[in-house]
Amino acid sequence: MTNQTASGPNQKHHVLTTLNYWDDPGDGSRPTPIFIGKGRVTNKRPHRPHEFLVTDITGDEAQYSLDAHGFQYCQHESQEKDFTDEQAIRSVYYEECRNLVKDVTGARQVHIFNHKVRRGPTQWHHLGLDGNNLANRGPVTRTHVDQSYAGAELRLRWEFRDEPGAAEELLKRRYQIINVWRPIATILKDPIAVAEAGSVPDADLVGAEMVEDDFRGESWVVRHNTAHRWCFKYRMTSRDVLLIKCFDSDASVARRALHSAFEDPAHRDEASRQSIEVRCLVFY
């Protein structure tokens, strides 16, 4: 496989690669659950690679928006640079993310429920790593959406489980789940791709159980479809933030965006990718 790069002054770094889709056994059985806890991720869900051209949208980022496509790129400078201090992430960076999401969406409230820092190798799931593979968390190279439609409500109810009345009120109004995804260092190896929401029918999405400590949630896995349109921004820096919509209760707009890390053959020998994603419940 080779990169397909346009010529001219505004060169694009399109990438011919493979993306891993759920290997549907075709018998109606549910996808294998994922378990996260006690320092480990156990993911034995079978996937199969399929070839796609991932389009570089650098220079055209303004044409893509959360409500039209399910994702949006923006520029933002963070006070945090290394993302090694958990307390600083949860105080300083969380507040930055709340303000950024409010500024972009006009939301009235943003509730952050967790974050993931990724610095590990590509195949981190399978490396053992002394029984603590979460400490070496790397990119997720499987097409997915973090919450299914049912899973979004499960997450909201879990986050407000001590305030069931508040959860019921929040469910009556529009709410979203948005991931704030940022490189910690400039990304060449294992960049992140997002699929235009309009190219992915609901029929391609299958609910899949994910258990994280005491929380039992549901995400989407994805059936392969050649119509899926995949995009990325080449050479994202720490100022390049990608907002990924995982759920929207408003059915009149783009409701979710598939995403996945992928291999760029031109940069497979670079240092492991470093990134952070912050998961937000967004209320209007």
BELDAMO-V244782 format. One record per backbone hydrogen bond with DSSP energy under -1.0 kcal/mol. NH is the residue of the N-H (numbers start at 1). CO is the residue of the C=O. E is the energy in kcal/mol with one decimal. If there is no record, write none. Layout:
nh=(NH;NH)
co=(CO;CO)
e=(E;E)
This chain:
nh=(4;15;17;19;21;22;23;24;34;35;36;37;40;42;48;50;52;54;55;57;60;63;64;69;70;72;74;76;89;90;91;93;94;95;96;97;98;99;100;101;102;103;104;105;106;108;109;111;113;116;118;119;120;124;126;127;129;132;134;137;143;144;145;148;152;153;154;155;156;157;158;159;160;161;163;167;168;169;170;171;172;173;176;177;178;179;180;181;182;184;185;187;193;194;195;196;197;199;200;204;205;206;208;210;211;212;213;215;217;219;220;221;223;228;231;232;240;241;242;243;244;245;246;247;249;253;254;257;259;260;261;262;267;270;275;276;277;278;279;280;281;282;283;284)
co=(14;54;52;50;48;222;46;22;209;42;211;40;37;35;21;19;17;15;230;232;57;60;61;65;65;243;241;239;85;86;87;88;89;91;92;93;94;95;96;97;98;99;100;101;102;283;283;281;279;277;275;137;137;121;123;124;127;129;39;134;20;259;220;218;148;149;150;151;152;153;154;155;156;158;160;163;164;165;166;167;169;170;282;247;280;244;278;242;276;274;274;236;260;231;258;229;69;196;197;201;202;221;219;217;34;215;36;212;210;208;145;206;204;225;194;55;237;74;181;72;179;70;177;177;175;250;67;245;144;193;140;191;264;267;118;182;116;180;114;178;111;176;109;174)
e=(-1.2;-2.4;-2.7;-2.8;-2.5;-1.4;-2.5;-1.4;-1.7;-2.0;-3.2;-2.6;-1.8;-2.9;-3.0;-2.0;-2.5;-3.2;-2.4;-2.6;-2.6;-2.1;-2.0;-3.0;-1.1;-2.0;-2.6;-2.2;-2.3;-2.4;-1.4;-1.9;-1.9;-1.7;-1.8;-2.5;-2.6;-2.3;-2.4;-2.6;-2.3;-2.5;-2.3;-2.5;-2.6;-1.9;-1.6;-3.0;-2.0;-2.4;-3.2;-2.0;-3.0;-1.2;-1.4;-1.0;-2.6;-1.8;-2.1;-1.5;-2.7;-1.4;-1.6;-2.3;-2.0;-1.1;-2.0;-2.3;-2.4;-2.7;-2.0;-2.7;-1.7;-1.4;-1.8;-2.1;-2.1;-1.8;-2.5;-2.1;-1.0;-1.2;-2.3;-1.9;-2.3;-2.9;-2.9;-2.8;-2.8;-2.4;-1.0;-2.7;-3.2;-2.3;-2.0;-2.3;-2.3;-1.8;-1.8;-2.0;-2.0;-2.5;-2.5;-2.0;-3.0;-2.9;-2.8;-2.5;-2.9;-2.7;-2.4;-2.6;-3.1;-1.8;-2.8;-2.3;-1.8;-2.9;-2.9;-3.3;-2.5;-2.8;-3.1;-1.5;-2.3;-1.0;-2.9;-2.0;-1.9;-1.9;-2.9;-1.9;-2.6;-1.6;-2.1;-2.6;-2.2;-2.0;-2.8;-2.2;-3.3;-2.9;-2.9;-1.6)
